[in-house]
């Protein structure tokens, strides 16, 4: 059975690059009917924190990455590592230097492995210095603990970033010295920023929970990260998780780095919002607004359903719905000052807004069809283009120049709110 692992260090939050590594492991396990295991590499006691671990596990759950066994904690295995190190000393394959234990690298040999993505990689042991196994403070080094844990956890495939390629020959020497079976290795390309460099916080390397906080959907993030180095073919981009699992194979991952583009992620997130069943999207937006403490006493779920229905095609993140909520459920909301200047401070603006208000007050029925008809007739009577009424009205009632269809908005707001907001500019 295929067994893969994700081994985060709880010295920081889960970021985009690490989440993509976890995802490729999880997808390969699910595609192969294998097992996805978590190992917590918390050997750095000073920097490891419970809050980071909670956030990492919470992020994985939010991204649907369920694991198959209780996580293994390296901090609870120090005696196991020391026992293996002492055995190597007894066999003459390692030596002590004070309290530290160091692996003796035999020169003139070749450490090689067949990488699933990159092909055969060979390194001369002349280029590898003796390796510290146990530090003088009693903690194991990364390469040593990693080998022992992967062997004891029966990991069959190690899928990790390209930045670990240099570690693999060193680990293979330790595998051989301990008589362990060597797993298959797949080193996936790093995620690059749009300027071609390493991904940094400035270019989007924020924690997964920050993306959640910005209103991105987990389905969209999973979909987008999957395409960072892998493709289903036929130029397909929007893929539900089940479809990705069916198609994904680590051997098909690209050798070259993938570029992270926040605008592309936002576009994809917008597609998921647009295609989501209305009732589910209403529930998701409502939960998001509650988390942000946005929803107040005047919230009406039926009105909100109508609002979401007309805005879902134009919205990229759940956070965008905060401004939308304010338009419909708050008396005070933010106005675009440039828009006010352009559309509501012309010499004729007060007169136009006054006539619009009077027209709307006299409508026997306040629905979008009646509103639109009245506006187009008023434009004809005033010998104006309909846009000369529509644009200033939109700014007056929403504070913005863009949004859902104006007449849909007006019907949802209701006559009293629309008239009251127009009065501000009469």
RAPEFEN-V64734 format. One record per backbone hydrogen bond with DSSP energy under -1.0 kcal/mol. CO is the residue of the C=O (numbers start at 1). NH is the residue of the N-H. If there is no record, write none. Layout:
co: (CO CO)
nh: (NH NH)
This chain:
co: (2 3 3 4 6 8 9 10 14 15 16 17 18 19 20 21 22 23 24 25 26 27 28 29 35 36 37 38 40 40 43 44 49 50 51 52 53 54 55 56 57 58 59 60 61 64 72 73 74 77 78 79 80 81 82 83 84 85 86 87 88 88 89 93 95 97 100 101 101 102 103 109 111 113 115 119 121 123 124 125 131 133 134 135 139 141 142 143 144 145 146 147 148 149 150 151 156 158 160 161 162 164 164 167 168 169 170 171 172 173 174 175 184 185 186 188 190 191 192 193 197 200 200 201 204 207 208 209 210 211 212 215 217 218 219 220 221 222 223 225 227 229 233 240 241 242 243 244 249 250 258 261 262 263 264 265 266 267 268 269 270 271 277 278 279 280 281 282 283 284 285 286 287 288 289 290 296 300 301 302 303 304 305 306 307 308 311 318 319 320 321 322 323 324 325 326 336 337 338 339 340 346 348 349 350 351 352 353 354 355 356 357 358 360 365 367 368 369 370 371 372 373 374 375 376 377 378 379 380 385 386 386 387 389 390 391 392 393 394 395 399 405 406 407 408 409 410 414 415 416 417 418 419 422 423)
nh: (35 156 157 37 39 41 11 49 208 19 20 21 22 23 24 25 26 27 28 29 30 31 32 34 4 68 6 72 42 74 45 48 53 54 55 56 57 58 59 60 61 62 63 65 64 66 40 76 77 81 82 83 84 85 86 87 88 89 90 91 93 94 92 104 102 100 97 133 134 95 131 125 123 121 119 115 113 111 127 128 103 141 101 138 135 145 146 147 148 149 150 151 152 153 155 154 184 186 188 164 165 167 168 171 172 173 174 175 176 177 178 180 158 116 160 162 258 199 260 196 193 203 205 204 206 211 212 213 214 216 215 318 221 222 223 224 225 226 227 228 229 254 236 244 245 246 247 248 252 253 192 265 266 267 268 269 270 271 272 273 274 275 281 282 283 284 285 286 287 288 289 290 291 292 294 293 299 304 305 306 307 308 309 310 311 312 314 321 322 324 325 326 327 328 329 330 340 341 342 343 344 349 352 353 354 355 356 357 358 359 360 361 362 363 367 371 372 373 374 375 376 377 378 379 380 381 382 384 383 388 389 390 391 393 394 395 396 397 398 399 336 409 410 411 412 413 414 418 419 420 421 422 423 425 426)
